[in-house]
Amino acid sequence: MSNTIETNPLTLSDVTVIEDSKLKKAITAAALGNAMEWFDFGVYGFVAATVGKVFFPDASPAVQTIAALATFSVPFLVRPLGGLFFGAMGDKFGRQKVLSLTIIIMAVSTFCIGLIPGYATIGLWAPILLLLCKLAQGFSVGGEYTGAAIFVAEYSPDRRRGFLGSWLDFGSIAGFVLGAGLVVVLSTAMSEDSFLSWGWRIPFFLAAPLGLIGLYLRHAAEETPAFTERLKRAEQEDKDALQDRPTVPFAEILNKHPRSLAICIGMVLVTNVTYYMLLTYMPTYLSKTLGYTEDHGALIIIAVMIGMLFVQPLVGLLSDRIGRRPFLAVGSTLILFLSWPAFHLIASGHVVGIFFGLLILAVGLNCLVGIMAATLPALFPARIRYSALALSFNVSIIVAGLTPTIAAWLVEATDNIYMPAYYLMVAAVAGLVTTFFLKETANRPLYGDTPNASNRKEARALLAEHYSYIEESVEKIDEAMEELKEQMELLQQKRERLVGQHPELN
């Protein structure tokens, strides 16, 4: 139970019953924005080789690829700035307003990538403008995922948070599949020259209508119950309290929540290193390093990702039954011990081997990403939740976001095609260590929040569990007091015996 619940007994009116219609709006609005983010990642990962030719034509093919992937990775350096900016805004003005702003920036910057002329037309300005657009994306994404995860978590009933949170990353995978699939269709339907000349721009132009739809849904969604309740309490206690508090409470985050910060960093590292390795770097690895045709490797990855779509909600559902920690442990273990065999299968040259190699990595990734959106928001209290989560998430995402560039460089520098597997294994160790420090969050309110329920019946059940928890705590205290009393009596008896044997001690 949360700290608030442990010290203040609840009444039925303290349990928030979430209306089903509002819940569906919140999940849809959050997931669509995340889908748009990963639509861009999917497109960019699959057109990286083409982008390299358009914006870095004078470099060798290997350097073109590394440069294109570096343009993907560099924006991760500004994500912490975006996280700090949007995190502070989200804690001060509300989650819904910030998510509406981030999707606008994301849509505009993605659309603009499709407008940039190539190096042959405007020279050095081409890669500079590309980098500026990617930096704008990185800044907005700094507040996008964490805000969406908090939005869904604060809306979700406690007993269904894992299942409902899993739909956020369902949107990620669906957006990736849509982006990658569109690139494959266009590159197959068009000649190589046409795709290189203008065809690769089409997916980026689709960001505009997707962004408008996402903005409409997010604007229609209401603010989360947790933030609304906190706002009411602040107004009752002190009307200026919410506005006058520090914009980003660094001292409180670092001093009072170091364990939560470390857990968040560990989870984000293992999950997103695997994510970017599989979804962003793998298409380039298959085509440029292993020599498979781009369409051949892309279709296999898309098939695996479609399979992940079906597994994702199942992981979330099961995490509500058996907890989040088992999935973090299993996912990290799979990545640690099976990454090297998986890359051997991928390098085998056989379709079946490639498929099962990617499937191994995908199953491990599903275990990790299926619980992340439900677990991370539970680590911090509502007052600083957005700021704290954005800070810890985006600091660790810098390392994860460099995965495609580092993996490509390691393969090029060592001439060892299994270096990506070793990179994954190092990240998996961080995940296993994190498992030992993570306290179970399934079926419990978010840190410091009152419970959320799907209906009045569930609210009564949660209230009964709350009082049962208090009664168990009281019983444990009574038992401890009895044991202490017995210990005191034994000590008194020993003292009396010693005094009887040695009167001078009295």
BELKARA-V328869 format. One record per residue. N is the residue number from 1. PSI is psi in radians with two decimals (NA if undefined). NEAR is the number of other ideal C-beta (glycine too) atoms within 8 Angstrom. D_LAST is the distance of its C-alpha to the last C-alpha in Angstrom with 2 decimals. Layout:
# BELKARA-V328869
n:N psi:PSI near:NEAR d_last:D_LAST
n:N psi:PSI near:NEAR d_last:D_LAST
This chain:
# BELKARA-V328869
n:1 psi:2.79 near:7 d_last:49.21
n:2 psi:2.91 near:12 d_last:49.47
n:3 psi:-0.69 near:7 d_last:46.79
n:4 psi:-0.74 near:9 d_last:48.63
n:5 psi:-0.58 near:13 d_last:48.76
n:6 psi:-0.57 near:9 d_last:45.13
n:7 psi:-0.40 near:5 d_last:43.94
n:8 psi:1.86 near:5 d_last:46.84
n:9 psi:2.47 near:6 d_last:48.07
n:10 psi:2.82 near:11 d_last:51.85
n:11 psi:2.98 near:6 d_last:54.70
n:12 psi:-0.55 near:8 d_last:58.06
n:13 psi:-0.30 near:4 d_last:59.64
n:14 psi:-0.28 near:7 d_last:57.34
n:15 psi:2.11 near:13 d_last:58.92
n:16 psi:2.12 near:9 d_last:62.09
n:17 psi:2.06 near:11 d_last:65.04
n:18 psi:2.14 near:13 d_last:67.43
n:19 psi:2.39 near:6 d_last:71.11
n:20 psi:-0.67 near:7 d_last:73.01
n:21 psi:-0.74 near:6 d_last:75.88
n:22 psi:-0.66 near:11 d_last:73.63
n:23 psi:-0.78 near:13 d_last:71.77
n:24 psi:-0.71 near:8 d_last:75.07
n:25 psi:-0.75 near:12 d_last:76.23
n:26 psi:-0.79 near:14 d_last:73.05
n:27 psi:-0.79 near:13 d_last:73.16
n:28 psi:-0.79 near:9 d_last:76.89
n:29 psi:-0.75 near:15 d_last:76.67
n:30 psi:-0.77 near:16 d_last:73.81
n:31 psi:-0.63 near:14 d_last:75.29
n:32 psi:-0.70 near:13 d_last:78.75
n:33 psi:-0.72 near:17 d_last:77.49
n:34 psi:-0.63 near:16 d_last:75.64
n:35 psi:-0.67 near:14 d_last:78.81
n:36 psi:-0.71 near:17 d_last:80.76
n:37 psi:-0.83 near:14 d_last:78.34
n:38 psi:-0.31 near:16 d_last:78.71
n:39 psi:-0.79 near:16 d_last:82.43
n:40 psi:-0.76 near:14 d_last:82.73
n:41 psi:-0.73 near:14 d_last:80.50
n:42 psi:-0.80 near:16 d_last:82.60
n:43 psi:-0.87 near:14 d_last:85.85
n:44 psi:-0.69 near:11 d_last:84.75
n:45 psi:-0.63 near:16 d_last:83.40
n:46 psi:-0.28 near:13 d_last:86.68
n:47 psi:0.25 near:11 d_last:88.96
n:48 psi:-0.75 near:14 d_last:87.02
n:49 psi:-0.71 near:14 d_last:89.81
n:50 psi:-0.75 near:10 d_last:92.42
n:51 psi:-0.69 near:13 d_last:90.42
n:52 psi:-0.71 near:14 d_last:90.24
n:53 psi:-0.63 near:10 d_last:94.03
n:54 psi:-0.71 near:11 d_last:94.65
n:55 psi:-0.29 near:14 d_last:92.22
n:56 psi:1.03 near:12 d_last:91.96
n:57 psi:-0.42 near:10 d_last:95.43
n:58 psi:-0.16 near:4 d_last:95.70
n:59 psi:2.87 near:9 d_last:92.64
n:60 psi:2.81 near:5 d_last:92.65
n:61 psi:-0.73 near:9 d_last:91.80
n:62 psi:-0.76 near:8 d_last:88.31
n:63 psi:-0.62 near:9 d_last:87.58
n:64 psi:-0.80 near:14 d_last:89.07
n:65 psi:-0.82 near:14 d_last:86.60
n:66 psi:-0.70 near:12 d_last:83.59
n:67 psi:-0.73 near:13 d_last:84.76
n:68 psi:-0.74 near:14 d_last:85.17
n:69 psi:-0.58 near:15 d_last:81.72
n:70 psi:-0.67 near:9 d_last:80.27
n:71 psi:-0.55 near:13 d_last:81.81
n:72 psi:-0.69 near:16 d_last:79.91
n:73 psi:-0.61 near:12 d_last:76.60
n:74 psi:-0.70 near:11 d_last:76.69
n:75 psi:-0.35 near:14 d_last:76.20
n:76 psi:-0.36 near:12 d_last:72.74
n:77 psi:-0.46 near:8 d_last:71.74
n:78 psi:-0.09 near:11 d_last:72.34
n:79 psi:-0.69 near:16 d_last:70.66
n:80 psi:-0.62 near:12 d_last:67.25
n:81 psi:-0.76 near:9 d_last:69.06
n:82 psi:-0.68 near:16 d_last:70.59
n:83 psi:-0.76 near:15 d_last:67.26
n:84 psi:-0.75 near:14 d_last:65.56
n:85 psi:-0.95 near:11 d_last:68.49
n:86 psi:-0.52 near:18 d_last:68.97
n:87 psi:-0.80 near:17 d_last:65.26
n:88 psi:-0.72 near:12 d_last:64.62
n:89 psi:-0.71 near:13 d_last:67.68
n:90 psi:-0.63 near:16 d_last:66.63
n:91 psi:-0.42 near:10 d_last:63.21
n:92 psi:-0.74 near:8 d_last:64.78
n:93 psi:-0.21 near:6 d_last:68.10
n:94 psi:2.64 near:10 d_last:67.84
n:95 psi:-0.70 near:14 d_last:68.46
n:96 psi:-0.73 near:13 d_last:71.94
n:97 psi:-0.73 near:9 d_last:73.45
n:98 psi:-0.73 near:15 d_last:72.28
n:99 psi:-0.53 near:17 d_last:73.58
n:100 psi:-0.64 near:11 d_last:76.96
n:101 psi:-0.75 near:11 d_last:77.10
n:102 psi:-0.63 near:15 d_last:76.11
n:103 psi:-0.52 near:16 d_last:78.80
n:104 psi:-0.85 near:10 d_last:81.45
n:105 psi:-0.73 near:12 d_last:80.59
n:106 psi:-0.79 near:18 d_last:80.45
n:107 psi:-0.78 near:16 d_last:83.84
n:108 psi:-0.79 near:10 d_last:85.62
n:109 psi:-0.65 near:13 d_last:84.42
n:110 psi:-0.77 near:15 d_last:85.28
n:111 psi:-0.70 near:13 d_last:88.71
n:112 psi:-0.49 near:10 d_last:89.39
n:113 psi:-0.67 near:12 d_last:88.90
n:114 psi:-0.29 near:12 d_last:92.03
n:115 psi:-0.29 near:6 d_last:93.97
n:116 psi:2.19 near:10 d_last:93.31
n:117 psi:2.77 near:5 d_last:96.44
n:118 psi:3.04 near:10 d_last:96.20
n:119 psi:-0.61 near:13 d_last:96.07
n:120 psi:-0.40 near:4 d_last:99.84
n:121 psi:-0.83 near:7 d_last:100.39
n:122 psi:0.16 near:9 d_last:97.92
n:123 psi:-2.38 near:6 d_last:96.54
n:124 psi:-0.40 near:7 d_last:93.02
n:125 psi:-0.43 near:7 d_last:92.41
n:126 psi:-1.00 near:15 d_last:92.30
n:127 psi:-0.51 near:12 d_last:89.03
n:128 psi:-0.81 near:8 d_last:87.59
n:129 psi:-0.64 near:11 d_last:88.32
n:130 psi:-0.78 near:13 d_last:86.97
n:131 psi:-0.69 near:10 d_last:83.71
n:132 psi:-0.72 near:8 d_last:83.48
n:133 psi:-0.72 near:13 d_last:83.93
n:134 psi:-0.59 near:14 d_last:81.27
n:135 psi:-0.69 near:11 d_last:78.90
n:136 psi:-0.71 near:11 d_last:79.51
n:137 psi:-0.81 near:14 d_last:78.76
n:138 psi:-0.69 near:15 d_last:75.54
n:139 psi:-0.77 near:14 d_last:74.44
n:140 psi:-0.68 near:16 d_last:75.11
n:141 psi:-0.41 near:14 d_last:73.62
n:142 psi:-0.49 near:17 d_last:70.41
n:143 psi:-0.09 near:18 d_last:69.83
n:144 psi:-1.05 near:16 d_last:71.85
n:145 psi:-0.81 near:9 d_last:69.87
n:146 psi:-0.71 near:15 d_last:66.41
n:147 psi:-0.73 near:16 d_last:67.82
n:148 psi:-0.70 near:15 d_last:69.65
n:149 psi:-0.74 near:16 d_last:66.61
n:150 psi:-0.73 near:15 d_last:64.51
n:151 psi:-0.83 near:16 d_last:67.39
n:152 psi:-0.77 near:17 d_last:67.59
n:153 psi:-0.71 near:14 d_last:63.84
n:154 psi:-0.35 near:16 d_last:63.28
n:155 psi:-0.43 near:14 d_last:66.16
n:156 psi:2.42 near:14 d_last:65.22
n:157 psi:2.54 near:12 d_last:63.44
n:158 psi:-0.63 near:12 d_last:60.11
n:159 psi:-0.10 near:9 d_last:61.30
n:160 psi:0.20 near:10 d_last:64.54
n:161 psi:-0.65 near:14 d_last:63.55
n:162 psi:-0.83 near:16 d_last:64.08
n:163 psi:-0.84 near:12 d_last:67.54
n:164 psi:-0.65 near:15 d_last:68.69
n:165 psi:-0.53 near:16 d_last:67.28
n:166 psi:-0.41 near:18 d_last:69.20
n:167 psi:-0.35 near:14 d_last:72.45
n:168 psi:-0.83 near:15 d_last:71.81
n:169 psi:-0.29 near:13 d_last:72.18
n:170 psi:-0.73 near:12 d_last:74.88
n:171 psi:-0.66 near:15 d_last:76.73
n:172 psi:-0.89 near:13 d_last:76.00
n:173 psi:-0.72 near:13 d_last:77.51
n:174 psi:-0.71 near:11 d_last:80.41
n:175 psi:-0.70 near:16 d_last:81.21
n:176 psi:-0.82 near:14 d_last:81.18
n:177 psi:-0.73 near:13 d_last:83.47
n:178 psi:-0.81 near:11 d_last:85.81
n:179 psi:-0.84 near:16 d_last:86.03
n:180 psi:-0.74 near:17 d_last:86.45
n:181 psi:-0.68 near:9 d_last:88.90
n:182 psi:-0.71 near:12 d_last:91.01
n:183 psi:-0.76 near:15 d_last:91.24
n:184 psi:-0.77 near:13 d_last:92.35
n:185 psi:-0.80 near:8 d_last:94.97
n:186 psi:-0.77 near:13 d_last:96.35
n:187 psi:-0.49 near:11 d_last:96.45
n:188 psi:-0.70 near:7 d_last:98.19
n:189 psi:-0.38 near:5 d_last:100.68
n:190 psi:2.80 near:9 d_last:101.62
n:191 psi:2.79 near:5 d_last:103.13
n:192 psi:-0.69 near:6 d_last:100.88
n:193 psi:-0.72 near:6 d_last:102.67
n:194 psi:-0.73 near:9 d_last:102.38
n:195 psi:-0.71 near:12 d_last:98.67
n:196 psi:-0.59 near:10 d_last:98.11
n:197 psi:-0.87 near:6 d_last:100.29
n:198 psi:-0.31 near:6 d_last:98.96
n:199 psi:-0.59 near:11 d_last:97.67
n:200 psi:-0.31 near:13 d_last:94.08
n:201 psi:-0.43 near:10 d_last:93.82
n:202 psi:-0.83 near:11 d_last:94.36
n:203 psi:-0.60 near:14 d_last:90.79
n:204 psi:-0.54 near:12 d_last:89.38
n:205 psi:-0.46 near:9 d_last:91.77
n:206 psi:-0.20 near:10 d_last:90.31
n:207 psi:-0.53 near:15 d_last:87.09
n:208 psi:-0.99 near:9 d_last:88.79
n:209 psi:-0.63 near:7 d_last:89.41
n:210 psi:-0.70 near:13 d_last:86.08
n:211 psi:-0.69 near:16 d_last:84.34
n:212 psi:-0.72 near:9 d_last:86.18
n:213 psi:-0.80 near:9 d_last:85.19
n:214 psi:-0.71 near:14 d_last:81.55
n:215 psi:-0.73 near:12 d_last:81.56
n:216 psi:-0.80 near:8 d_last:83.08
n:217 psi:-0.70 near:12 d_last:80.44
n:218 psi:-0.62 near:14 d_last:77.53
n:219 psi:-0.56 near:8 d_last:78.93
n:220 psi:-0.42 near:7 d_last:79.31
n:221 psi:2.54 near:11 d_last:75.71
n:222 psi:2.83 near:7 d_last:73.15
n:223 psi:2.68 near:7 d_last:69.91
n:224 psi:2.61 near:14 d_last:66.89
n:225 psi:-0.66 near:10 d_last:64.68
n:226 psi:-0.77 near:10 d_last:61.52
n:227 psi:-0.70 near:12 d_last:63.11
n:228 psi:-0.74 near:9 d_last:64.72
n:229 psi:-0.73 near:10 d_last:61.44
n:230 psi:-0.67 near:11 d_last:59.67
n:231 psi:-0.71 near:10 d_last:62.57
n:232 psi:-0.76 near:8 d_last:62.25
n:233 psi:-0.72 near:8 d_last:58.53
n:234 psi:-0.69 near:11 d_last:59.16
n:235 psi:-0.62 near:8 d_last:61.92
n:236 psi:-0.70 near:5 d_last:59.76
n:237 psi:-0.80 near:6 d_last:56.82
n:238 psi:1.97 near:5 d_last:58.76
n:239 psi:-0.42 near:5 d_last:62.45
n:240 psi:-0.04 near:6 d_last:62.17
n:241 psi:-0.75 near:9 d_last:59.12
n:242 psi:-0.68 near:10 d_last:61.15
n:243 psi:-0.52 near:6 d_last:63.74
n:244 psi:-0.20 near:5 d_last:61.48
n:245 psi:2.81 near:7 d_last:58.90
n:246 psi:2.47 near:5 d_last:59.29
n:247 psi:-0.86 near:5 d_last:62.27
n:248 psi:1.84 near:9 d_last:60.49
n:249 psi:1.26 near:9 d_last:56.67
n:250 psi:-0.81 near:7 d_last:56.22
n:251 psi:-0.76 near:6 d_last:52.67
n:252 psi:-0.73 near:9 d_last:51.52
n:253 psi:-0.82 near:14 d_last:53.39
n:254 psi:-0.67 near:9 d_last:52.09
n:255 psi:-0.64 near:7 d_last:48.48
n:256 psi:-0.31 near:6 d_last:47.72
n:257 psi:0.74 near:12 d_last:49.93
n:258 psi:-0.63 near:8 d_last:50.08
n:259 psi:-0.79 near:7 d_last:49.61
n:260 psi:-0.70 near:11 d_last:52.49
n:261 psi:-0.80 near:13 d_last:54.65
n:262 psi:-0.71 near:10 d_last:54.12
n:263 psi:-0.78 near:12 d_last:54.87
n:264 psi:-0.80 near:14 d_last:58.03
n:265 psi:-0.78 near:11 d_last:59.24
n:266 psi:-0.78 near:14 d_last:58.71
n:267 psi:-0.76 near:16 d_last:60.54
n:268 psi:-0.70 near:15 d_last:63.38
n:269 psi:-0.98 near:14 d_last:63.90
n:270 psi:-0.66 near:17 d_last:64.31
n:271 psi:-0.85 near:15 d_last:66.31
n:272 psi:-0.46 near:13 d_last:68.70
n:273 psi:-0.78 near:14 d_last:69.31
n:274 psi:-0.73 near:15 d_last:70.49
n:275 psi:-0.93 near:12 d_last:72.37
n:276 psi:-0.51 near:13 d_last:74.32
n:277 psi:-0.79 near:16 d_last:74.95
n:278 psi:-0.73 near:13 d_last:76.47
n:279 psi:-0.56 near:14 d_last:78.22
n:280 psi:-0.77 near:15 d_last:79.28
n:281 psi:-0.58 near:16 d_last:79.57
n:282 psi:-0.73 near:13 d_last:80.77
n:283 psi:-0.74 near:15 d_last:84.33
n:284 psi:-0.70 near:15 d_last:84.85
n:285 psi:-0.76 near:14 d_last:83.28
n:286 psi:-0.71 near:17 d_last:85.65
n:287 psi:-0.81 near:13 d_last:88.77
n:288 psi:-0.65 near:11 d_last:88.30
n:289 psi:-0.77 near:9 d_last:86.10
n:290 psi:-0.21 near:12 d_last:87.26
n:291 psi:0.24 near:5 d_last:90.80
n:292 psi:2.72 near:9 d_last:90.93
n:293 psi:2.58 near:6 d_last:93.21
n:294 psi:-0.75 near:12 d_last:91.39
n:295 psi:-0.65 near:9 d_last:92.48
n:296 psi:-0.93 near:9 d_last:91.53
n:297 psi:-0.66 near:15 d_last:87.92
n:298 psi:-0.75 near:14 d_last:87.64
n:299 psi:-0.66 near:9 d_last:88.74
n:300 psi:-0.77 near:13 d_last:86.18
n:301 psi:-0.75 near:15 d_last:83.34
n:302 psi:-0.70 near:12 d_last:84.56
n:303 psi:-0.74 near:9 d_last:84.61
n:304 psi:-0.73 near:12 d_last:81.01
n:305 psi:-0.65 near:14 d_last:79.99
n:306 psi:-0.69 near:9 d_last:81.73
n:307 psi:-0.67 near:10 d_last:79.68
n:308 psi:-0.57 near:12 d_last:76.51
n:309 psi:-0.68 near:11 d_last:77.56
n:310 psi:-0.55 near:8 d_last:77.25
n:311 psi:-0.56 near:12 d_last:73.92
n:312 psi:-0.95 near:16 d_last:72.25
n:313 psi:-0.53 near:11 d_last:71.74
n:314 psi:-0.73 near:9 d_last:70.70
n:315 psi:-0.79 near:14 d_last:67.81
n:316 psi:-0.75 near:17 d_last:66.70
n:317 psi:-0.81 near:11 d_last:66.99
n:318 psi:-0.55 near:10 d_last:65.01
n:319 psi:-0.46 near:17 d_last:62.28
n:320 psi:-0.39 near:12 d_last:61.71
n:321 psi:-0.81 near:6 d_last:61.17
n:322 psi:-0.10 near:6 d_last:59.17
n:323 psi:2.89 near:9 d_last:57.84
n:324 psi:-0.64 near:14 d_last:58.76
n:325 psi:-0.74 near:9 d_last:56.54
n:326 psi:-0.63 near:8 d_last:58.49
n:327 psi:-0.64 near:15 d_last:61.73
n:328 psi:-0.71 near:17 d_last:60.35
n:329 psi:-0.80 near:10 d_last:59.15
n:330 psi:-0.80 near:9 d_last:62.44
n:331 psi:-0.78 near:16 d_last:64.64
n:332 psi:-0.68 near:17 d_last:62.87
n:333 psi:-0.74 near:10 d_last:62.95
n:334 psi:-0.79 near:12 d_last:66.68
n:335 psi:-0.68 near:19 d_last:67.46
n:336 psi:-0.81 near:12 d_last:65.41
n:337 psi:-0.29 near:6 d_last:66.90
n:338 psi:0.01 near:11 d_last:70.34
n:339 psi:-0.80 near:14 d_last:71.61
n:340 psi:-0.84 near:10 d_last:73.18
n:341 psi:-0.64 near:9 d_last:74.94
n:342 psi:-0.76 near:13 d_last:76.05
n:343 psi:-0.49 near:13 d_last:77.74
n:344 psi:-0.73 near:10 d_last:79.42
n:345 psi:-0.72 near:12 d_last:80.90
n:346 psi:-0.62 near:13 d_last:81.97
n:347 psi:0.03 near:9 d_last:83.71
n:348 psi:-0.44 near:9 d_last:85.46
n:349 psi:-0.07 near:5 d_last:88.59
n:350 psi:2.44 near:6 d_last:88.75
n:351 psi:-0.75 near:6 d_last:88.43
n:352 psi:-0.75 near:6 d_last:86.18
n:353 psi:-0.77 near:11 d_last:83.86
n:354 psi:-0.79 near:15 d_last:83.68
n:355 psi:-0.85 near:11 d_last:82.97
n:356 psi:-0.54 near:9 d_last:80.12
n:357 psi:-0.80 near:15 d_last:78.63
n:358 psi:-0.61 near:15 d_last:78.57
n:359 psi:-0.68 near:10 d_last:77.34
n:360 psi:-0.83 near:13 d_last:74.24
n:361 psi:-0.65 near:16 d_last:73.35
n:362 psi:-0.69 near:14 d_last:74.20
n:363 psi:-0.78 near:10 d_last:71.90
n:364 psi:-0.73 near:14 d_last:68.97
n:365 psi:-0.72 near:15 d_last:69.88
n:366 psi:-0.72 near:13 d_last:70.13
n:367 psi:-0.62 near:14 d_last:66.58
n:368 psi:-0.89 near:18 d_last:65.34
n:369 psi:-0.39 near:12 d_last:67.57
n:370 psi:-0.32 near:16 d_last:67.38
n:371 psi:-0.17 near:17 d_last:63.76
n:372 psi:-0.80 near:14 d_last:63.66
n:373 psi:-0.43 near:14 d_last:64.94
n:374 psi:-0.46 near:19 d_last:62.42
n:375 psi:-0.82 near:13 d_last:59.41
n:376 psi:-0.79 near:14 d_last:59.64
n:377 psi:-0.35 near:14 d_last:59.76
n:378 psi:-0.06 near:11 d_last:56.57
n:379 psi:-0.34 near:13 d_last:54.57
n:380 psi:2.66 near:11 d_last:54.63
n:381 psi:2.76 near:8 d_last:54.31
n:382 psi:-0.60 near:12 d_last:57.60
n:383 psi:-0.57 near:7 d_last:57.24
n:384 psi:0.25 near:12 d_last:57.54
n:385 psi:-0.84 near:14 d_last:58.83
n:386 psi:-0.83 near:18 d_last:62.32
n:387 psi:-0.83 near:15 d_last:61.32
n:388 psi:-0.76 near:15 d_last:58.51
n:389 psi:-0.71 near:17 d_last:60.56
n:390 psi:-0.68 near:18 d_last:63.68
n:391 psi:-0.95 near:15 d_last:61.80
n:392 psi:-0.68 near:13 d_last:60.11
n:393 psi:-0.83 near:14 d_last:63.14
n:394 psi:-0.39 near:15 d_last:65.72
n:395 psi:-0.77 near:9 d_last:63.83
n:396 psi:-0.45 near:14 d_last:63.60
n:397 psi:-0.33 near:12 d_last:67.15
n:398 psi:-0.84 near:12 d_last:68.47
n:399 psi:-0.80 near:9 d_last:67.69
n:400 psi:-0.69 near:16 d_last:68.98
n:401 psi:-0.38 near:13 d_last:72.13
n:402 psi:-0.05 near:10 d_last:73.04
n:403 psi:-0.90 near:16 d_last:73.18
n:404 psi:-0.76 near:15 d_last:77.01
n:405 psi:-0.80 near:12 d_last:77.71
n:406 psi:-0.74 near:9 d_last:75.17
n:407 psi:-0.78 near:14 d_last:76.31
n:408 psi:-0.71 near:14 d_last:79.96
n:409 psi:-0.72 near:9 d_last:79.22
n:410 psi:-0.76 near:12 d_last:77.20
n:411 psi:-0.74 near:14 d_last:80.05
n:412 psi:-0.71 near:9 d_last:82.61
n:413 psi:-0.61 near:6 d_last:80.66
n:414 psi:-0.25 near:7 d_last:79.63
n:415 psi:0.54 near:5 d_last:82.58
n:416 psi:1.97 near:7 d_last:80.04
n:417 psi:-0.10 near:8 d_last:80.62
n:418 psi:0.10 near:10 d_last:77.15
n:419 psi:-0.67 near:11 d_last:75.18
n:420 psi:-0.58 near:13 d_last:74.66
n:421 psi:-0.75 near:11 d_last:72.85
n:422 psi:-0.63 near:10 d_last:70.39
n:423 psi:-0.75 near:14 d_last:69.85
n:424 psi:-0.67 near:14 d_last:69.01
n:425 psi:-0.66 near:12 d_last:66.57
n:426 psi:-0.74 near:8 d_last:64.56
n:427 psi:-0.64 near:14 d_last:64.38
n:428 psi:-0.58 near:14 d_last:63.28
n:429 psi:-0.73 near:10 d_last:60.21
n:430 psi:-0.67 near:11 d_last:59.13
n:431 psi:-0.72 near:19 d_last:59.62
n:432 psi:-0.72 near:12 d_last:57.50
n:433 psi:-0.72 near:9 d_last:54.61
n:434 psi:-0.60 near:15 d_last:54.88
n:435 psi:-0.67 near:11 d_last:54.62
n:436 psi:-0.39 near:6 d_last:51.04
n:437 psi:-0.28 near:10 d_last:49.97
n:438 psi:2.17 near:13 d_last:52.07
n:439 psi:2.51 near:4 d_last:50.32
n:440 psi:2.33 near:8 d_last:52.62
n:441 psi:-0.10 near:10 d_last:54.55
n:442 psi:2.44 near:12 d_last:56.96
n:443 psi:0.38 near:5 d_last:57.13
n:444 psi:2.68 near:9 d_last:54.68
n:445 psi:2.74 near:11 d_last:55.43
n:446 psi:2.70 near:12 d_last:55.95
n:447 psi:2.06 near:12 d_last:52.94
n:448 psi:-0.11 near:9 d_last:51.99
n:449 psi:2.75 near:13 d_last:55.06
n:450 psi:2.83 near:12 d_last:55.38
n:451 psi:2.67 near:15 d_last:57.06
n:452 psi:2.43 near:15 d_last:60.83
n:453 psi:2.77 near:16 d_last:62.71
n:454 psi:-0.50 near:9 d_last:66.31
n:455 psi:3.09 near:7 d_last:66.69
n:456 psi:-0.64 near:7 d_last:64.96
n:457 psi:-0.80 near:6 d_last:64.16
n:458 psi:-0.60 near:12 d_last:62.38
n:459 psi:-0.75 near:13 d_last:60.60
n:460 psi:-0.68 near:9 d_last:59.17
n:461 psi:-0.73 near:9 d_last:58.09
n:462 psi:-0.68 near:12 d_last:56.34
n:463 psi:-0.71 near:13 d_last:54.59
n:464 psi:-0.71 near:8 d_last:53.47
n:465 psi:-0.67 near:8 d_last:52.14
n:466 psi:-0.84 near:13 d_last:50.29
n:467 psi:-0.53 near:9 d_last:48.51
n:468 psi:-0.67 near:8 d_last:47.92
n:469 psi:-0.75 near:11 d_last:46.26
n:470 psi:-0.77 near:10 d_last:44.04
n:471 psi:-0.72 near:8 d_last:43.15
n:472 psi:-0.69 near:8 d_last:42.29
n:473 psi:-0.74 near:9 d_last:40.08
n:474 psi:-0.74 near:8 d_last:38.30
n:475 psi:-0.72 near:8 d_last:37.88
n:476 psi:-0.67 near:8 d_last:36.40
n:477 psi:-0.76 near:8 d_last:33.95
n:478 psi:-0.73 near:8 d_last:33.00
n:479 psi:-0.72 near:8 d_last:32.56
n:480 psi:-0.66 near:8 d_last:30.37
n:481 psi:-0.70 near:8 d_last:28.21
n:482 psi:-0.77 near:8 d_last:27.92
n:483 psi:-0.71 near:8 d_last:26.95
n:484 psi:-0.70 near:8 d_last:24.31
n:485 psi:-0.74 near:8 d_last:22.97
n:486 psi:-0.71 near:8 d_last:22.90
n:487 psi:-0.70 near:8 d_last:21.10
n:488 psi:-0.68 near:8 d_last:18.37
n:489 psi:-0.71 near:8 d_last:18.08
n:490 psi:-0.73 near:8 d_last:17.91
n:491 psi:-0.67 near:8 d_last:15.16
n:492 psi:-0.69 near:8 d_last:13.10
n:493 psi:-0.72 near:8 d_last:14.02
n:494 psi:-0.69 near:8 d_last:13.08
n:495 psi:-0.77 near:8 d_last:9.53
n:496 psi:-0.67 near:8 d_last:9.31
n:497 psi:-0.75 near:8 d_last:11.12
n:498 psi:-0.71 near:9 d_last:9.09
n:499 psi:-0.64 near:10 d_last:5.89
n:500 psi:-0.65 near:7 d_last:8.82
n:501 psi:-0.53 near:5 d_last:10.37
n:502 psi:1.44 near:7 d_last:7.85
n:503 psi:-0.46 near:6 d_last:5.57
n:504 psi:-0.27 near:4 d_last:5.47
n:505 psi:-0.30 near:6 d_last:3.80
n:506 psi:NA near:4 d_last:0.00
